[in-house]
Amino acid sequence: MVTSKNVGLAVPDWPTTFGYNMFLFPVSKWIGGILFEHTHRLLASTVGVLTIVLAIWLWFGQDRQFLRNLGLIAVAGVIFQGILGGLRVTMLKDEIGIFHACLAQAFLGLIVFIALATTALWPTLAKVVVHPTKFASITRMAIATTIAIYAQLALGATMRHQHKDLPILDFPTANGAWIPDTGASALAKMNAWRDARALSDVTPFQIWLQMAHRFLALLIGIAVIVFCARVWREARHVAVLRRLSNLWVVFFFVQFTLGAWTIWSNKAADIATAHVAVGAIMLSFGMSISAICWRILQKQRAEASAIAIEPKGAAFA
């Protein structure tokens, strides 16, 4: 909401809030854009404290070293994220805001993985039997799709943090065509039309950035649907993957609708924020699905290697 409402600088100082200690800022002053920016800081602080608690719990409550290490990485990540948020305010650099948004999504993915690895489901995945070759292909597809979703979120963050009107205001066409004309004369005519409506001028880069966002959304949609179909065809017995892949498809169509609505409304704050939130959910599903596939495949490969080595050992003995 901070970015959607363009109120990131409603509080101009950091780490203080209008000179107050952040946690002592009077509630009576939480008004307008200050409400969103100040609440964002308080929620960020809460996430930081919870992450430290999580890391301590993992270090003393888990015997798996990789989870202990991930807890420490999460703490480092949330601290760095807080610093980036502060620098965005003090240095007034949109590039920092883009990196801040991307790191937030990466942090979310890390927390999702930690949460999944500490559930009762995780050890049971080692008992799932699949066809190693076919399932390796499914796993690669899940990981590639998740990476594409992260790239899509980065493209979205790049567009959002320019703090300008959308360069393309129609959908599914783009400035009245399927492939927009960004030549000098077409661009001049387009900007004249936008100036008459008090809209910001656009550049070819901004137009093609939004087109890349659309094209990647289409590829992600195809990948999610194909992945779901493959799970139902080749790994139907893995119930958790079946359910998650179904929901992944559902959330894609919700996200696609919100994306179109964002364009039709010229980035209405609530719609744009919902679009970002569902994008984060899509990433979380991709992270979960990829982790589950990876866990199942690793165990299958380990067992296959043990079986392959065992006869040699027996012959040697």
SEVOVEX-877470 format. One record per residue (C-alpha): residue in three letters; x, y, z; residue number from 1. Coordinates in Angstrom, 3 decimals. Layout:
REM residues N
+------+----------+----------+----------+-----+
! type !       px !       py !       pz ! seq !
+------+----------+----------+----------+-----+
!  ALA !        X !        Y !        Z ! NUM !
...
+------+----------+----------+----------+-----+
END
This chain:
REM residues 317
+------+----------+----------+----------+-----+
! type !       px !       py !       pz ! seq !
+------+----------+----------+----------+-----+
!  MET !    0.000 !    0.000 !    0.000 !   1 !
!  VAL !    2.938 !    2.332 !    0.688 !   2 !
!  THR !    4.092 !    2.065 !   -2.929 !   3 !
!  SER !    0.584 !    1.877 !   -4.430 !   4 !
!  LYS !   -0.431 !    5.087 !   -2.674 !   5 !
!  ASN !    2.995 !    6.670 !   -3.289 !   6 !
!  VAL !    3.415 !    7.565 !    0.390 !   7 !
!  GLY !    6.879 !    6.126 !    0.974 !   8 !
!  LEU !    8.163 !    9.576 !    1.944 !   9 !
!  ALA !    5.191 !   10.501 !    4.124 !  10 !
!  VAL !    7.669 !   10.028 !    6.967 !  11 !
!  PRO !   10.807 !   11.861 !    5.763 !  12 !
!  ASP !   13.292 !   10.664 !    8.408 !  13 !
!  TRP !   14.694 !    7.276 !    9.435 !  14 !
!  PRO !   15.140 !    5.448 !   11.815 !  15 !
!  THR !   13.169 !    8.070 !   13.724 !  16 !
!  THR !    9.636 !    9.145 !   12.813 !  17 !
!  PHE !    9.368 !   12.931 !   12.691 !  18 !
!  GLY !   12.090 !   12.994 !   15.331 !  19 !
!  TYR !   10.307 !   10.533 !   17.628 !  20 !
!  ASN !   11.535 !    7.101 !   18.572 !  21 !
!  MET !    9.664 !    4.919 !   16.073 !  22 !
!  PHE !    7.862 !    2.987 !   18.815 !  23 !
!  LEU !    6.837 !    6.138 !   20.726 !  24 !
!  PHE !    5.324 !    8.068 !   17.836 !  25 !
!  PRO !    1.859 !    9.282 !   19.033 !  26 !
!  VAL !   -1.072 !    7.307 !   17.635 !  27 !
!  SER !   -2.971 !   10.569 !   17.150 !  28 !
!  LYS !   -0.497 !   11.473 !   14.394 !  29 !
!  TRP !   -1.102 !    8.260 !   12.419 !  30 !
!  ILE !   -3.086 !    9.955 !    9.653 !  31 !
!  GLY !   -3.105 !    9.975 !    5.861 !  32 !
!  GLY !    0.006 !    8.596 !    4.212 !  33 !
!  ILE !    1.809 !    8.588 !    7.567 !  34 !
!  LEU !   -0.517 !    5.774 !    8.701 !  35 !
!  PHE !    0.676 !    3.469 !    5.910 !  36 !
!  GLU !    4.385 !    4.304 !    6.092 !  37 !
!  HIS !    4.612 !    4.233 !    9.897 !  38 !
!  THR !    2.593 !    1.009 !   10.176 !  39 !
!  HIS !    4.870 !   -0.489 !    7.522 !  40 !
!  ARG !    7.875 !    0.279 !    9.723 !  41 !
!  LEU !    6.238 !   -1.191 !   12.823 !  42 !
!  LEU !    5.261 !   -4.355 !   10.986 !  43 !
!  ALA !    8.799 !   -4.627 !    9.601 !  44 !
!  SER !   10.159 !   -4.375 !   13.154 !  45 !
!  THR !    7.741 !   -7.105 !   14.267 !  46 !
!  VAL !    8.895 !   -9.355 !   11.427 !  47 !
!  GLY !   12.495 !   -8.706 !   12.472 !  48 !
!  VAL !   11.844 !   -9.698 !   16.096 !  49 !
!  LEU !    9.946 !  -12.829 !   15.032 !  50 !
!  THR !   12.790 !  -13.778 !   12.682 !  51 !
!  ILE !   15.306 !  -13.528 !   15.532 !  52 !
!  VAL !   13.044 !  -15.708 !   17.707 !  53 !
!  LEU !   12.754 !  -18.195 !   14.836 !  54 !
!  ALA !   16.544 !  -18.329 !   14.390 !  55 !
!  ILE !   17.078 !  -18.953 !   18.118 !  56 !
!  TRP !   14.439 !  -21.692 !   18.126 !  57 !
!  LEU !   16.006 !  -23.344 !   15.076 !  58 !
!  TRP !   19.501 !  -23.161 !   16.574 !  59 !
!  PHE !   18.559 !  -24.756 !   19.889 !  60 !
!  GLY !   15.540 !  -26.815 !   18.853 !  61 !
!  GLN !   16.719 !  -28.382 !   15.588 !  62 !
!  ASP !   19.478 !  -30.905 !   15.023 !  63 !
!  ARG !   19.499 !  -30.309 !   11.253 !  64 !
!  GLN !   22.382 !  -27.963 !   10.538 !  65 !
!  PHE !   20.955 !  -26.657 !    7.273 !  66 !
!  LEU !   17.901 !  -25.333 !    9.129 !  67 !
!  ARG !   20.104 !  -23.654 !   11.717 !  68 !
!  ASN !   22.053 !  -21.985 !    8.920 !  69 !
!  LEU !   18.867 !  -20.873 !    7.164 !  70 !
!  GLY !   17.700 !  -19.249 !   10.395 !  71 !
!  LEU !   20.887 !  -17.175 !   10.524 !  72 !
!  ILE !   20.527 !  -16.261 !    6.849 !  73 !
!  ALA !   16.950 !  -15.130 !    7.542 !  74 !
!  VAL !   18.157 !  -12.834 !   10.333 !  75 !
!  ALA !   20.835 !  -11.344 !    8.072 !  76 !
!  GLY !   18.251 !  -10.931 !    5.332 !  77 !
!  VAL !   15.691 !   -9.138 !    7.489 !  78 !
!  ILE !   18.350 !   -6.791 !    8.898 !  79 !
!  PHE !   19.579 !   -5.955 !    5.396 !  80 !
!  GLN !   15.971 !   -5.460 !    4.301 !  81 !
!  GLY !   15.400 !   -2.967 !    7.101 !  82 !
!  ILE !   18.549 !   -1.053 !    6.170 !  83 !
!  LEU !   17.461 !   -0.922 !    2.515 !  84 !
!  GLY !   14.074 !    0.420 !    3.571 !  85 !
!  GLY !   15.772 !    3.172 !    5.531 !  86 !
!  LEU !   18.184 !    4.023 !    2.724 !  87 !
!  ARG !   15.260 !    4.294 !    0.323 !  88 !
!  VAL !   13.928 !    7.101 !    2.519 !  89 !
!  THR !   17.210 !    8.901 !    3.161 !  90 !
!  MET !   18.797 !    8.552 !   -0.288 !  91 !
!  LEU !   15.619 !    8.973 !   -2.397 !  92 !
!  LYS !   16.715 !    6.301 !   -4.884 !  93 !
!  ASP !   14.026 !    4.285 !   -6.721 !  94 !
!  GLU !   16.655 !    1.630 !   -7.494 !  95 !
!  ILE !   16.940 !    0.909 !   -3.776 !  96 !
!  GLY !   13.157 !    0.556 !   -3.601 !  97 !
!  ILE !   13.246 !   -2.048 !   -6.399 !  98 !
!  PHE !   15.958 !   -4.037 !   -4.622 !  99 !
!  HIS !   14.034 !   -3.646 !   -1.355 ! 100 !
!  ALA !   10.941 !   -5.183 !   -2.997 ! 101 !
!  CYS !   12.906 !   -8.061 !   -4.559 ! 102 !
!  LEU !   14.678 !   -8.897 !   -1.308 ! 103 !
!  ALA !   11.312 !   -8.961 !    0.467 ! 104 !
!  GLN !   10.061 !  -11.642 !   -1.930 ! 105 !
!  ALA !   13.267 !  -13.667 !   -1.532 ! 106 !
!  PHE !   12.920 !  -13.435 !    2.251 ! 107 !
!  LEU !    9.329 !  -14.645 !    2.005 ! 108 !
!  GLY !   10.464 !  -17.635 !   -0.068 ! 109 !
!  LEU !   13.108 !  -18.493 !    2.538 ! 110 !
!  ILE !   10.593 !  -18.349 !    5.395 ! 111 !
!  VAL !    8.157 !  -20.521 !    3.422 ! 112 !
!  PHE !   10.880 !  -23.132 !    2.935 ! 113 !
!  ILE !   11.833 !  -23.087 !    6.632 ! 114 !
!  ALA !    8.176 !  -23.430 !    7.609 ! 115 !
!  LEU !    7.730 !  -26.379 !    5.247 ! 116 !
!  ALA !   10.915 !  -28.135 !    6.415 ! 117 !
!  THR !    9.745 !  -27.986 !   10.042 ! 118 !
!  THR !    6.314 !  -29.545 !    9.411 ! 119 !
!  ALA !    5.338 !  -33.157 !   10.022 ! 120 !
!  LEU !    4.915 !  -33.486 !    6.244 ! 121 !
!  TRP !    8.622 !  -33.063 !    5.474 ! 122 !
!  PRO !    9.918 !  -36.438 !    6.766 ! 123 !
!  THR !    7.016 !  -38.330 !    5.165 ! 124 !
!  LEU !    8.090 !  -37.111 !    1.724 ! 125 !
!  ALA !   11.100 !  -39.428 !    1.938 ! 126 !
!  LYS !    8.695 !  -42.390 !    1.725 ! 127 !
!  VAL !    7.032 !  -41.272 !   -1.509 ! 128 !
!  VAL !    7.871 !  -43.510 !   -4.466 ! 129 !
!  VAL !    8.090 !  -41.900 !   -7.920 ! 130 !
!  HIS !    9.665 !  -42.593 !  -11.300 ! 131 !
!  PRO !   13.055 !  -40.814 !  -10.931 ! 132 !
!  THR !   13.443 !  -39.735 !  -14.574 ! 133 !
!  LYS !    9.915 !  -38.431 !  -15.057 ! 134 !
!  PHE !    9.862 !  -36.811 !  -11.629 ! 135 !
!  ALA !   13.206 !  -35.100 !  -12.287 ! 136 !
!  SER !   11.589 !  -33.400 !  -15.276 ! 137 !
!  ILE !    8.610 !  -32.315 !  -13.147 ! 138 !
!  THR !   10.993 !  -30.950 !  -10.497 ! 139 !
!  ARG !   12.963 !  -28.924 !  -13.033 ! 140 !
!  MET !    9.721 !  -27.495 !  -14.382 ! 141 !
!  ALA !    8.563 !  -26.478 !  -10.891 ! 142 !
!  ILE !   11.868 !  -24.757 !  -10.127 ! 143 !
!  ALA !   12.002 !  -22.990 !  -13.511 ! 144 !
!  THR !    8.429 !  -21.734 !  -13.103 ! 145 !
!  THR !    9.173 !  -20.459 !   -9.598 ! 146 !
!  ILE !   12.251 !  -18.597 !  -10.865 ! 147 !
!  ALA !   10.101 !  -17.092 !  -13.631 ! 148 !
!  ILE !    7.553 !  -15.927 !  -11.044 ! 149 !
!  TYR !   10.340 !  -14.258 !   -9.061 ! 150 !
!  ALA !   11.582 !  -12.549 !  -12.237 ! 151 !
!  GLN !    8.006 !  -11.427 !  -12.905 ! 152 !
!  LEU !    7.780 !   -9.905 !   -9.427 ! 153 !
!  ALA !   11.057 !   -8.083 !  -10.092 ! 154 !
!  LEU !    9.663 !   -6.679 !  -13.349 ! 155 !
!  GLY !    6.548 !   -5.566 !  -11.490 ! 156 !
!  ALA !    8.638 !   -3.900 !   -8.791 ! 157 !
!  THR !   10.620 !   -2.056 !  -11.465 ! 158 !
!  MET !    7.404 !   -0.710 !  -12.969 ! 159 !
!  ARG !    5.811 !    0.182 !   -9.628 ! 160 !
!  HIS !    8.818 !    2.046 !   -8.281 ! 161 !
!  GLN !    8.912 !    4.441 !  -11.215 ! 162 !
!  HIS !    5.898 !    6.076 !   -9.520 ! 163 !
!  LYS !    4.299 !    7.008 !  -12.826 ! 164 !
!  ASP !    1.097 !    6.237 !  -14.686 ! 165 !
!  LEU !    1.057 !    3.010 !  -16.655 ! 166 !
!  PRO !    2.600 !    3.393 !  -20.131 ! 167 !
!  ILE !   -0.097 !    1.088 !  -21.564 ! 168 !
!  LEU !   -3.648 !    1.736 !  -20.418 ! 169 !
!  ASP !   -5.542 !   -0.922 !  -22.393 ! 170 !
!  PHE !   -5.685 !   -4.711 !  -22.200 ! 171 !
!  PRO !   -5.422 !   -7.197 !  -23.870 ! 172 !
!  THR !   -4.248 !   -4.827 !  -26.607 ! 173 !
!  ALA !   -1.363 !   -2.422 !  -26.061 ! 174 !
!  ASN !   -2.093 !    1.167 !  -27.056 ! 175 !
!  GLY !   -4.646 !   -0.139 !  -29.529 ! 176 !
!  ALA !   -2.388 !   -2.776 !  -31.103 ! 177 !
!  TRP !   -1.132 !   -6.241 !  -30.227 ! 178 !
!  ILE !    2.452 !   -5.054 !  -30.673 ! 179 !
!  PRO !    2.821 !   -1.378 !  -29.694 ! 180 !
!  ASP !    4.490 !    1.092 !  -32.036 ! 181 !
!  THR !    7.291 !    2.897 !  -30.166 ! 182 !
!  GLY !    8.660 !    4.845 !  -33.089 ! 183 !
!  ALA !    9.380 !    8.562 !  -32.640 ! 184 !
!  SER !    6.218 !    9.807 !  -34.392 ! 185 !
!  ALA !    3.939 !    7.283 !  -32.655 ! 186 !
!  LEU !    5.508 !    8.106 !  -29.303 ! 187 !
!  ALA !    5.067 !   11.855 !  -29.827 ! 188 !
!  LYS !    1.405 !   11.359 !  -30.719 ! 189 !
!  MET !    0.931 !    9.089 !  -27.709 ! 190 !
!  ASN !    2.519 !   11.556 !  -25.295 ! 191 !
!  ALA !    0.432 !   14.408 !  -26.699 ! 192 !
!  TRP !   -2.681 !   12.348 !  -25.993 ! 193 !
!  ARG !   -1.436 !   11.621 !  -22.472 ! 194 !
!  ASP !   -0.512 !   15.272 !  -21.811 ! 195 !
!  ALA !   -4.072 !   16.294 !  -22.666 ! 196 !
!  ARG !   -5.276 !   13.941 !  -19.924 ! 197 !
!  ALA !   -2.680 !   14.967 !  -17.310 ! 198 !
!  LEU !   -0.853 !   11.639 !  -17.612 ! 199 !
!  SER !    2.930 !   11.315 !  -17.406 ! 200 !
!  ASP !    4.945 !   10.949 !  -20.609 ! 201 !
!  VAL !    6.274 !    7.510 !  -21.495 ! 202 !
!  THR !    9.438 !    6.161 !  -23.078 ! 203 !
!  PRO !    9.951 !    3.090 !  -25.278 ! 204 !
!  PHE !   11.724 !    1.396 !  -22.345 ! 205 !
!  GLN !    8.658 !    1.787 !  -20.121 ! 206 !
!  ILE !    6.355 !    0.426 !  -22.811 ! 207 !
!  TRP !    8.516 !   -2.624 !  -23.521 ! 208 !
!  LEU !    9.007 !   -3.227 !  -19.809 ! 209 !
!  GLN !    5.250 !   -3.571 !  -19.412 ! 210 !
!  MET !    5.077 !   -5.757 !  -22.528 ! 211 !
!  ALA !    7.776 !   -8.019 !  -21.062 ! 212 !
!  HIS !    5.694 !   -8.238 !  -17.883 ! 213 !
!  ARG !    2.670 !   -9.315 !  -19.933 ! 214 !
!  PHE !    4.605 !  -11.828 !  -22.019 ! 215 !
!  LEU !    6.216 !  -13.435 !  -18.980 ! 216 !
!  ALA !    2.794 !  -13.647 !  -17.306 ! 217 !
!  LEU !    1.555 !  -15.628 !  -20.310 ! 218 !
!  LEU !    4.529 !  -17.999 !  -20.144 ! 219 !
!  ILE !    4.036 !  -18.496 !  -16.393 ! 220 !
!  GLY !    0.354 !  -19.261 !  -16.930 ! 221 !
!  ILE !    1.169 !  -21.910 !  -19.532 ! 222 !
!  ALA !    3.881 !  -23.398 !  -17.295 ! 223 !
!  VAL !    1.610 !  -23.594 !  -14.229 ! 224 !
!  ILE !   -1.196 !  -25.264 !  -16.189 ! 225 !
!  VAL !    1.168 !  -27.737 !  -17.877 ! 226 !
!  PHE !    2.810 !  -28.506 !  -14.525 ! 227 !
!  CYS !   -0.570 !  -29.258 !  -12.963 ! 228 !
!  ALA !   -1.463 !  -31.536 !  -15.884 ! 229 !
!  ARG !    1.830 !  -33.405 !  -15.559 ! 230 !
!  VAL !    1.354 !  -33.905 !  -11.823 ! 231 !
!  TRP !   -2.096 !  -35.377 !  -12.440 ! 232 !
!  ARG !   -0.704 !  -37.612 !  -15.195 ! 233 !
!  GLU !    2.638 !  -38.725 !  -13.736 ! 234 !
!  ALA !    2.466 !  -38.118 !   -9.965 ! 235 !
!  ARG !   -1.229 !  -38.401 !   -9.177 ! 236 !
!  HIS !   -0.470 !  -40.469 !   -6.052 ! 237 !
!  VAL !    1.426 !  -37.544 !   -4.455 ! 238 !
!  ALA !   -1.647 !  -35.935 !   -2.875 ! 239 !
!  VAL !    0.099 !  -32.812 !   -1.559 ! 240 !
!  LEU !    1.475 !  -31.955 !   -5.011 ! 241 !
!  ARG !   -1.900 !  -32.585 !   -6.591 ! 242 !
!  ARG !   -3.641 !  -30.164 !   -4.227 ! 243 !
!  LEU !   -0.939 !  -27.495 !   -4.405 ! 244 !
!  SER !   -0.760 !  -27.592 !   -8.208 ! 245 !
!  ASN !   -4.549 !  -27.193 !   -8.417 ! 246 !
!  LEU !   -4.391 !  -24.130 !   -6.175 ! 247 !
!  TRP !   -1.428 !  -22.782 !   -8.147 ! 248 !
!  VAL !   -3.605 !  -22.745 !  -11.269 ! 249 !
!  VAL !   -6.481 !  -21.079 !   -9.392 ! 250 !
!  PHE !   -4.220 !  -18.354 !   -8.031 ! 251 !
!  PHE !   -2.741 !  -17.765 !  -11.474 ! 252 !
!  PHE !   -6.173 !  -16.927 !  -12.885 ! 253 !
!  VAL !   -6.888 !  -14.685 !   -9.886 ! 254 !
!  GLN !   -3.538 !  -12.965 !  -10.476 ! 255 !
!  PHE !   -4.171 !  -12.618 !  -14.198 ! 256 !
!  THR !   -7.541 !  -10.995 !  -13.509 ! 257 !
!  LEU !   -6.025 !   -8.612 !  -10.969 ! 258 !
!  GLY !   -3.279 !   -7.697 !  -13.458 ! 259 !
!  ALA !   -5.856 !   -6.800 !  -16.114 ! 260 !
!  TRP !   -7.894 !   -4.882 !  -13.526 ! 261 !
!  THR !   -4.784 !   -2.969 !  -12.457 ! 262 !
!  ILE !   -4.348 !   -1.786 !  -16.041 ! 263 !
!  TRP !   -8.017 !   -0.907 !  -16.563 ! 264 !
!  SER !   -8.015 !    1.104 !  -13.315 ! 265 !
!  ASN !   -4.622 !    2.752 !  -14.031 ! 266 !
!  LYS !   -3.070 !    1.255 !  -10.904 ! 267 !
!  ALA !   -5.883 !    1.798 !   -8.401 ! 268 !
!  ALA !   -4.101 !    1.376 !   -5.055 ! 269 !
!  ASP !   -6.222 !   -1.453 !   -3.630 ! 270 !
!  ILE !   -6.195 !   -3.453 !   -6.867 ! 271 !
!  ALA !   -2.465 !   -2.970 !   -7.449 ! 272 !
!  THR !   -1.719 !   -4.023 !   -3.874 ! 273 !
!  ALA !   -3.899 !   -7.132 !   -4.212 ! 274 !
!  HIS !   -2.031 !   -7.919 !   -7.443 ! 275 !
!  VAL !    1.309 !   -7.774 !   -5.615 ! 276 !
!  ALA !   -0.035 !   -9.832 !   -2.698 ! 277 !
!  VAL !   -1.333 !  -12.623 !   -4.930 ! 278 !
!  GLY !    1.993 !  -12.552 !   -6.780 ! 279 !
!  ALA !    3.683 !  -13.253 !   -3.439 ! 280 !
!  ILE !    1.240 !  -16.127 !   -2.869 ! 281 !
!  MET !    2.121 !  -17.507 !   -6.311 ! 282 !
!  LEU !    5.798 !  -17.375 !   -5.345 ! 283 !
!  SER !    5.064 !  -19.100 !   -2.026 ! 284 !
!  PHE !    3.244 !  -21.923 !   -3.800 ! 285 !
!  GLY !    6.101 !  -22.262 !   -6.275 ! 286 !
!  MET !    8.626 !  -22.403 !   -3.436 ! 287 !
!  SER !    6.598 !  -25.037 !   -1.594 ! 288 !
!  ILE !    6.035 !  -27.169 !   -4.689 ! 289 !
!  SER !    9.699 !  -26.945 !   -5.727 ! 290 !
!  ALA !   10.890 !  -27.867 !   -2.220 ! 291 !
!  ILE !    8.543 !  -30.845 !   -2.034 ! 292 !
!  CYS !    9.609 !  -32.089 !   -5.469 ! 293 !
!  TRP !   13.283 !  -31.626 !   -4.582 ! 294 !
!  ARG !   12.859 !  -33.516 !   -1.294 ! 295 !
!  ILE !   11.116 !  -36.466 !   -2.956 ! 296 !
!  LEU !   13.619 !  -36.616 !   -5.821 ! 297 !
!  GLN !   16.691 !  -36.436 !   -3.561 ! 298 !
!  LYS !   15.502 !  -39.404 !   -1.511 ! 299 !
!  GLN !   14.698 !  -41.403 !   -4.638 ! 300 !
!  ARG !   18.145 !  -40.733 !   -6.079 ! 301 !
!  ALA !   19.841 !  -41.586 !   -2.779 ! 302 !
!  GLU !   18.006 !  -44.910 !   -2.623 ! 303 !
!  ALA !   18.783 !  -45.651 !   -6.286 ! 304 !
!  SER !   22.485 !  -44.954 !   -5.670 ! 305 !
!  ALA !   22.492 !  -47.228 !   -2.607 ! 306 !
!  ILE !   20.916 !  -50.051 !   -4.604 ! 307 !
!  ALA !   23.415 !  -49.554 !   -7.427 ! 308 !
!  ILE !   26.388 !  -49.672 !   -5.027 ! 309 !
!  GLU !   25.165 !  -52.600 !   -2.912 ! 310 !
!  PRO !   25.867 !  -55.436 !   -5.403 ! 311 !
!  LYS !   29.426 !  -54.179 !   -5.899 ! 312 !
!  GLY !   29.967 !  -54.178 !   -2.169 ! 313 !
!  ALA !   28.564 !  -57.674 !   -1.865 ! 314 !
!  ALA !   30.791 !  -58.949 !   -4.674 ! 315 !
!  PHE !   33.862 !  -57.340 !   -3.089 ! 316 !
!  ALA !   33.058 !  -58.938 !    0.270 ! 317 !
+------+----------+----------+----------+-----+
END
